Amino acid sequence: MSAETQDLDELDDRKASVLRAVVEHYIGTAQPVGSGVLAGERGLEVSSATIRSEMSSLENLGFLQQPHTSAGRVPTEKGYRYFVDELGGEGTLAAPEARKVKDFFTLAQGAIEDRLRSTSQLLSSLTPYTGVVVGPSHDPAIIRSVQVVLLSPGRALVVLVLSSGTVERHEIEIDESVDEVAVGVATTHLMTMMVGHAPSAIGEFVSSGRTDVDGVAATALNAIVGTDDGGRVFVGSAANMAAQFDAVDTVRSVLTILEHQLMVVTMISDLLDRGLSVAIGSETGLPLTECSVVVAPLEVDGARAGSVGVLGPTRMDYPRALAAVNVVSERLGESLSTETD
């Protein structure tokens, strides 16, 4: 029998109830929890002395710890993990919050970048934490039109119109000998290759049979699909995180990490690859021992296109965060999927 299995076996109903009560109280108050506070709690109809004994056992098992300056106890990472996996579960959004999500996606429209940014802010309004949306590097909508316009010898502009209404512009450098006729033929060739497909779903380049046309078309195609940086990160209300911590150094560290998009994308991708929807403290893989991440994959037309999550303190309200993240992720995916039809 492994040590972990033994620990789980040793958490009988009363210990589990005490652990749940400690976690829930600490989430709500951010203050160490003493046995006297829990006496009389529903499901804990036992004496303060009995609760104190159970809390001591939970501390010995590594689920609780006692700060130096207090007689109360607080959950450890192990305690939070047990709470999330065995006790907390996924909560449900309150009726006003559910209506807020429904109204948001009913009215959501416009460029994908604006919608992803607004979705991160929606998450931050549903929870007291920082919303993070990692969106697809390209709009998942299908291409309606592509045009190459000669600006001057050696310079051209590629204009891409998507079914979502998004218009992408990419300036490219081409051979100075290329004229407007060749650029027009390149446009026709690109239309044949790209219209009706999402930018991320365009296959390998197909030659037109003309060297000058291929040079323009290949350069334009690379400008459109060759800008994949792993996803765009949109952060809603970083101030929410600042409000969760007293230590200035902690706030500074969190904000610094949020500014590094590649770091955020890598962290969240790693969590999803490991099958984690909740990462607590050191589980994030980053120097965020006082922080937790709740995340869900963003799926568009059945394929993973990004992720939706919240970043908060380890004492976050996990059931509430899970409910918000999962509902928003599902609705955002549905919203983006309809645009490829």
C-alpha positions as CSV (number, residue, x, y, z in Angstrom):
1,M,0.0,0.0,0.0
2,S,1.4,3.4,-1.0
3,A,1.7,6.3,1.4
4,E,-0.8,8.2,-0.6
5,T,-3.3,5.3,-0.5
6,Q,-2.8,5.0,3.2
7,D,-3.5,8.7,3.7
8,L,-6.7,8.4,1.8
9,D,-7.8,5.4,3.8
10,E,-7.0,7.3,7.0
11,L,-9.4,10.2,6.1
12,D,-12.5,8.8,7.5
13,D,-15.8,10.7,7.3
14,R,-15.1,12.9,10.3
15,K,-11.6,13.8,9.2
16,A,-12.9,14.6,5.7
17,S,-15.6,16.8,7.2
18,V,-13.1,18.7,9.3
19,L,-10.8,19.2,6.4
20,R,-13.7,20.4,4.2
21,A,-14.7,22.9,6.9
22,V,-11.2,24.2,7.4
23,V,-10.7,24.7,3.6
24,E,-14.1,26.4,3.2
25,H,-13.5,28.7,6.2
26,Y,-10.0,29.6,5.1
27,I,-11.2,30.3,1.5
28,G,-13.8,32.7,2.9
29,T,-11.8,34.5,5.6
30,A,-8.1,34.1,4.7
31,Q,-7.6,33.6,8.5
32,P,-6.2,30.4,10.2
33,V,-9.0,28.3,11.4
34,G,-9.2,27.2,15.1
35,S,-11.2,24.3,16.5
36,G,-13.6,26.6,18.3
37,V,-14.6,28.2,15.0
38,L,-15.7,24.8,13.7
39,A,-17.6,23.6,16.8
40,G,-21.2,23.2,16.0
41,E,-20.7,23.3,12.2
42,R,-23.2,21.2,10.3
43,G,-21.8,17.7,10.0
44,L,-19.4,18.4,12.9
45,E,-21.7,17.9,15.9
46,V,-18.8,17.0,18.1
47,S,-16.8,18.8,20.8
48,S,-14.1,21.4,20.2
49,A,-11.6,19.0,21.8
50,T,-12.6,16.3,19.3
51,I,-12.2,18.7,16.4
52,R,-8.9,19.8,17.7
53,S,-7.7,16.2,17.8
54,E,-8.8,15.6,14.3
55,M,-7.1,18.8,13.1
56,S,-3.9,17.6,14.8
57,S,-4.2,14.2,12.9
58,L,-4.8,16.0,9.6
59,E,-1.7,18.1,10.3
60,N,0.4,15.0,11.0
61,L,-0.9,13.5,7.7
62,G,0.2,16.6,5.8
63,F,-3.3,18.0,5.0
64,L,-3.1,21.0,7.3
65,Q,-0.3,23.2,8.7
66,Q,-0.1,25.6,11.6
67,P,1.3,29.1,10.9
68,H,3.9,30.2,13.5
69,T,1.9,33.2,14.7
70,S,-1.5,31.5,15.1
71,A,-3.1,28.6,17.0
72,G,-5.3,28.0,14.0
73,R,-4.5,25.9,11.0
74,V,-4.5,26.4,7.2
75,P,-4.7,23.9,4.3
76,T,-1.5,22.6,2.6
77,E,-1.3,21.9,-1.1
78,K,-2.1,18.3,-0.3
79,G,-5.1,19.5,1.7
80,Y,-6.4,21.6,-1.2
81,R,-5.8,18.7,-3.6
82,Y,-7.8,16.3,-1.6
83,F,-10.6,19.0,-1.3
84,V,-10.6,19.5,-5.0
85,D,-10.5,15.8,-6.0
86,E,-12.7,14.3,-3.2
87,L,-14.7,16.9,-1.5
88,G,-15.3,20.1,-3.4
89,G,-16.4,19.1,-6.8
90,E,-17.6,21.5,-9.5
91,G,-20.0,24.1,-8.3
92,T,-22.8,25.8,-10.3
93,L,-23.2,29.4,-11.3
94,A,-25.8,31.4,-9.5
95,A,-28.8,32.4,-11.6
96,P,-27.6,36.0,-12.2
97,E,-24.1,34.8,-13.2
98,A,-25.6,32.2,-15.6
99,R,-27.8,35.0,-17.2
100,K,-24.7,37.2,-17.5
101,V,-22.8,34.5,-19.4
102,K,-25.8,33.8,-21.7
103,D,-26.3,37.5,-22.5
104,F,-22.6,37.9,-23.1
105,F,-22.4,35.2,-25.8
106,T,-25.8,36.2,-27.3
107,L,-24.4,39.6,-28.0
108,A,-20.8,38.7,-28.7
109,Q,-19.7,39.7,-32.2
110,G,-16.8,41.4,-34.0
111,A,-13.2,40.6,-34.4
112,I,-12.0,37.5,-32.5
113,E,-9.3,39.4,-30.7
114,D,-11.9,41.8,-29.2
115,R,-14.1,38.8,-28.2
116,L,-11.3,36.9,-26.5
117,R,-10.3,40.0,-24.6
118,S,-13.9,40.6,-23.5
119,T,-14.2,36.9,-22.5
120,S,-11.1,37.2,-20.2
121,Q,-12.9,40.2,-18.6
122,L,-16.1,38.2,-18.2
123,L,-14.2,35.5,-16.3
124,S,-12.8,38.1,-14.0
125,S,-16.3,39.5,-13.3
126,L,-17.7,36.0,-12.5
127,T,-14.9,35.3,-10.0
128,P,-12.6,37.5,-7.8
129,Y,-9.6,36.2,-9.8
130,T,-7.8,37.0,-13.0
131,G,-9.3,35.6,-16.1
132,V,-6.9,34.2,-18.7
133,V,-7.9,33.2,-22.3
134,V,-5.4,31.7,-24.6
135,G,-6.9,32.0,-28.0
136,P,-6.1,30.5,-31.4
137,S,-3.2,32.2,-33.2
138,H,-5.6,32.6,-36.2
139,D,-9.3,33.3,-36.4
140,P,-11.0,29.9,-36.8
141,A,-13.5,31.5,-39.2
142,I,-13.3,30.5,-42.8
143,I,-11.7,32.7,-45.5
144,R,-14.1,34.6,-47.7
145,S,-11.6,36.6,-49.7
146,V,-7.9,37.1,-50.1
147,Q,-6.3,39.9,-52.2
148,V,-2.7,41.0,-52.9
149,V,-2.2,44.6,-53.7
150,L,1.0,46.0,-55.1
151,L,2.0,49.0,-53.0
152,S,5.3,49.9,-54.7
153,P,8.2,48.0,-56.4
154,G,9.2,45.2,-53.9
155,R,6.2,45.8,-51.5
156,A,2.7,44.4,-51.4
157,L,-0.2,44.2,-49.0
158,V,-2.1,41.0,-48.4
159,V,-5.7,41.5,-47.3
160,L,-7.7,38.6,-45.8
161,V,-11.4,38.7,-45.1
162,L,-12.9,36.1,-42.8
163,S,-16.5,34.9,-42.3
164,S,-16.5,36.4,-38.8
165,G,-16.0,39.9,-40.2
166,T,-12.3,40.0,-39.2
167,V,-10.0,41.6,-41.7
168,E,-6.3,40.7,-41.5
169,R,-3.6,42.8,-43.3
170,H,0.0,41.7,-43.9
171,E,2.6,43.7,-45.6
172,I,5.1,41.6,-47.5
173,E,8.3,42.1,-49.5
174,I,8.4,40.7,-53.0
175,D,10.8,40.8,-56.0
176,E,11.0,44.3,-57.4
177,S,10.5,43.0,-60.9
178,V,7.0,41.7,-60.1
179,D,4.3,43.7,-61.8
180,E,0.6,44.2,-61.2
181,V,-0.3,41.5,-63.7
182,A,1.7,38.9,-61.8
183,V,0.2,40.1,-58.5
184,G,-3.3,39.7,-59.9
185,V,-2.6,36.2,-61.0
186,A,-1.2,35.5,-57.6
187,T,-4.4,36.7,-56.0
188,T,-6.4,34.4,-58.2
189,H,-4.2,31.5,-57.3
190,L,-4.5,32.2,-53.6
191,M,-8.2,32.5,-53.8
192,T,-8.4,29.0,-55.3
193,M,-6.1,27.6,-52.5
194,M,-7.6,29.4,-49.5
195,V,-11.3,30.4,-49.9
196,G,-13.5,28.2,-47.9
197,H,-10.8,27.1,-45.4
198,A,-9.7,28.4,-42.0
199,P,-6.2,30.0,-42.1
200,S,-4.9,27.2,-39.8
201,A,-6.3,24.5,-42.1
202,I,-4.6,25.5,-45.4
203,G,-2.6,22.7,-46.8
204,E,0.8,22.7,-48.6
205,F,1.5,25.3,-51.2
206,V,0.6,24.3,-54.7
207,S,2.6,25.8,-57.6
208,S,0.8,27.9,-60.2
209,G,3.4,27.0,-62.8
210,R,4.9,30.6,-62.9
211,T,8.0,31.4,-60.9
212,D,7.1,35.1,-60.4
213,V,3.5,34.3,-59.3
214,D,4.7,31.5,-57.0
215,G,7.1,33.9,-55.3
216,V,4.3,36.4,-54.5
217,A,1.7,33.7,-53.5
218,A,4.1,31.7,-51.3
219,T,5.3,34.9,-49.5
220,A,1.7,35.9,-48.9
221,L,0.7,32.5,-47.7
222,N,3.7,32.4,-45.3
223,A,2.7,35.8,-43.9
224,I,-0.8,34.5,-43.2
225,V,-0.1,31.1,-41.7
226,G,3.5,31.4,-40.7
227,T,2.8,33.7,-37.7
228,D,1.8,31.0,-35.2
229,D,3.3,31.9,-31.9
230,G,1.4,29.3,-29.9
231,G,-1.6,31.4,-29.1
232,R,-2.6,34.9,-28.0
233,V,-3.0,35.6,-24.3
234,F,-5.7,37.9,-23.0
235,V,-5.7,38.7,-19.3
236,G,-8.7,40.1,-17.6
237,S,-8.4,42.3,-14.5
238,A,-4.9,41.6,-13.2
239,A,-5.9,43.9,-10.4
240,N,-8.1,41.0,-9.0
241,M,-4.9,39.1,-8.2
242,A,-3.3,42.1,-6.6
243,A,-6.3,42.3,-4.2
244,Q,-5.8,38.7,-3.1
245,F,-2.3,39.1,-1.6
246,D,-0.8,41.3,1.1
247,A,2.8,40.7,0.1
248,V,4.0,43.2,-2.5
249,D,6.7,40.8,-3.8
250,T,4.0,38.1,-4.5
251,V,1.9,40.5,-6.4
252,R,4.9,41.7,-8.4
253,S,5.9,38.1,-9.3
254,V,2.4,37.2,-10.4
255,L,2.0,40.3,-12.6
256,T,5.5,39.7,-14.1
257,I,4.5,36.2,-15.1
258,L,1.2,37.4,-16.6
259,E,3.2,39.8,-18.8
260,H,5.2,37.0,-20.4
261,Q,2.7,35.5,-22.8
262,L,4.9,32.5,-23.9
263,M,5.3,31.5,-20.2
264,V,1.5,31.6,-19.7
265,V,0.8,29.6,-22.9
266,T,3.5,27.0,-22.0
267,M,2.2,26.6,-18.4
268,I,-1.4,26.1,-19.4
269,S,-0.6,23.8,-22.3
270,D,1.5,21.7,-20.0
271,L,-1.4,21.5,-17.5
272,L,-3.9,20.4,-20.1
273,D,-1.4,17.8,-21.5
274,R,-1.1,16.4,-18.0
275,G,-4.8,16.1,-17.7
276,L,-5.1,18.7,-15.0
277,S,-8.0,21.1,-14.7
278,V,-6.7,22.5,-11.4
279,A,-3.0,23.1,-10.6
280,I,-2.2,24.1,-7.0
281,G,0.9,25.9,-5.9
282,S,4.0,24.0,-7.1
283,E,1.9,21.9,-9.5
284,T,1.8,24.9,-11.9
285,G,5.4,24.4,-12.7
286,L,6.1,28.1,-12.1
287,P,7.4,30.0,-9.0
288,L,3.8,30.5,-8.0
289,T,3.7,28.6,-4.7
290,E,0.9,30.8,-3.4
291,C,-1.2,30.6,-6.6
292,S,-3.5,28.1,-8.3
293,V,-4.8,27.8,-11.8
294,V,-8.1,26.5,-12.9
295,V,-8.2,25.8,-16.6
296,A,-10.3,24.1,-19.3
297,P,-9.5,23.5,-23.0
298,L,-11.1,25.7,-25.6
299,E,-12.4,23.5,-28.4
300,V,-13.5,24.7,-31.8
301,D,-15.2,22.2,-34.1
302,G,-13.9,19.4,-31.9
303,A,-10.3,20.5,-32.0
304,R,-8.3,22.2,-29.2
305,A,-7.8,25.8,-30.2
306,G,-6.8,27.3,-26.9
307,S,-7.8,27.4,-23.3
308,V,-9.8,29.3,-20.7
309,G,-8.8,29.7,-17.1
310,V,-8.5,31.8,-14.0
311,L,-5.4,32.5,-11.8
312,G,-5.9,33.0,-8.1
313,P,-4.5,32.3,-4.7
314,T,-4.3,28.7,-3.4
315,R,-7.2,29.6,-1.2
316,M,-9.4,30.2,-4.2
317,D,-13.0,29.1,-4.2
318,Y,-12.4,26.0,-6.5
319,P,-16.0,24.9,-7.0
320,R,-17.0,28.4,-8.1
321,A,-13.9,28.8,-10.3
322,L,-14.4,25.4,-12.0
323,A,-18.0,26.3,-12.7
324,A,-17.1,29.6,-14.3
325,V,-14.2,28.3,-16.4
326,N,-16.1,25.3,-17.7
327,V,-19.2,27.2,-18.6
328,V,-17.3,30.0,-20.3
329,S,-15.0,27.6,-22.2
330,E,-18.0,25.7,-23.5
331,R,-19.9,28.7,-24.6
332,L,-16.9,30.4,-26.2
333,G,-16.1,27.2,-28.1
334,E,-19.7,27.0,-29.4
335,S,-19.6,30.7,-30.4
336,L,-16.4,30.3,-32.4
337,S,-17.5,27.0,-34.0
338,T,-20.7,28.5,-35.4
339,E,-18.6,30.9,-37.5
340,T,-17.0,28.1,-39.5
341,D,-20.3,26.8,-40.8
